[in-house]
Amino acid sequence: EDGWTEEGSFMPNNVNSDVHFGHAVALEGDTLVVGAPYDGHCMREELEDENCPYSGAVYVFQNENGIWREKAYLKSSDVLRVMNFGIRTILHDDMLVVGSTREMVCDASYDGIRGGIGVCEEIYGWTYVFQKNEDGDFIEIAKIKPGQIIAEKQTTHPLERAGLPSTERLDDLNDDIVSIFGPSIDFDGSVLVLGSPYESSCALGVNSNGENNNDCPGAGAVYVFRLDDGIWTEEAYLKTDVEKAFLINDVDRRNFGDTVRLINGDIYVSSRDDRCHSGFNGTESLSGCENAGALHRFSYEDEEWKTSGLLKSDRGSEPDFFGSAIAGDETYLFVSSPLEDSCSGGINSEVNDACEAAGAVYGYRFVYED
C-alpha cells in the first residue's frame, strides 16, 4: 500500500530555545530550507554570540545519496538591524528568497548592539535574495524593500507611487500581528511579489499616485519587482480598487496583501474585503460584511499589471476570512476560509452553521474563454 514513511525529524546542530525553527519551510529538488525567525546568534566575531535577539536565521539541508545533512546556516547581512529573518522562505531553482519583518534604524548615539544606548525606530524589513554559486552554497546577491533595491552592480530603481512603508514607523500598528506574520512573499524566478498588509496609503488601483498619504493604516498594498538579465526593477504598486472599508478602532482593516501567490503568471492577493456579494466578479453590493474576505487577481498584459478579477466565496456575507491561504496551478485554484462555520464533512456536502470556525477550503477550476 502506498503511503508516507517518516525518515526522521530535523533539528539544527546549534539547537536553542525559542528560535521557532520550522516557522517557514521550502523544498526544491534535494534542497530543504527551514526558517528560524527568532534565532538570536550574531555570527560576528566582535559581538557576543547571543546578542542579536530575534535577528533570525535560515538552515539549509541537502539530501545526498538519500541522506539528509545540514549544509549551511544563513544570516542576513544586516544581522544587527533586521528582525525575524527567515519568517518566510521561497525556493525556486537555484535561488532562495527570505523575508524579514522589520529593520531597526538608530541615531548616532546607538552603540551597535541591540538594546544598547541610543534611540531606534522600526521600519519595513528587507527581503533577501540568495543564489547558489558553483560550489552549491547560497550567497546573498540582493536585498529589496519598497522603494529600495541593493544589489551588485545596480542602484535603486524606485517606482513613483503613493505609500512609503520603507520610511513608515510601525509604532501605531499591531506589533504582535506584524511580528507573527511578517510580510507575505512569492517568487517565480523572474517576478517577486511582496505583500504589506499594514501599509497605510489611501491610494486605489494599480500604480496610483492619487493619494500620497498615510491616512488609511491597515489598508495594505502589494509591491511587484522583476528580475531581468540580472537587473532588479520595481515594476508595480498594487492596491485594492475598493474605496470603502470597515474600521476597527478607527483603523482601516482591509489588509490587502495579507497573502500573495503567483499562479500561472497572475498575481493573487487576499484582503478582508467587506463587500457582501459572492462568486467571481459578482454583482457589486453594499459593504458591511466584515472579514468576509476576497481574492484579487492581477494579470500582466501589454507590459503592465492590470486588475483582472475578484473572487468571493459562495458565502460572501459571512466573516470567514476567505483568502487566508492560496494554492493553485494552470487548472485548479484552492482558497481557504479558516473561520467558515459549517459542520458538514467531505466534499460538496450540504452547508450549515453548526460548527463555529470549523473552516473550509474552496476549489475552483479555471475555465478558458473560446
Buried (B, 14 or more C-beta within 10 A) or exposed (E): EEEEEEEEEBEBEBEEEEBBBBBBBBEBEEBBBBBBBBBBBBBBEEBEEEBBBBBBBBBBBBBEEEEBEBBBBBBBEBBBBBBBBBBBBBBBEBBBBBBBBBBBBBEEEBEEBBEEEEEBBBBBBBBBBBBBEEEEEBEBBBBBBBBBBBBEEBEEBBBEBBBBBBEBEBEEBBEEBBBBBBBBBBBBEEBBBBBBBBBBBBBBBBBBEEBBEBEBBBBBBBBBBBBEEEEBBBBBBBBBEBEEBBEEEEBBBBBBBBBBBBBEEBBBBBBBBBBBBBEEEBEEBEBEBBBBBBBBBBBBEEEEBEBBEBBBBEBBBBBBBBBBBBBBEEEEBEBBBBBBBBEBEEEEEEBEEEEEEBBBEBEBEEEEEE
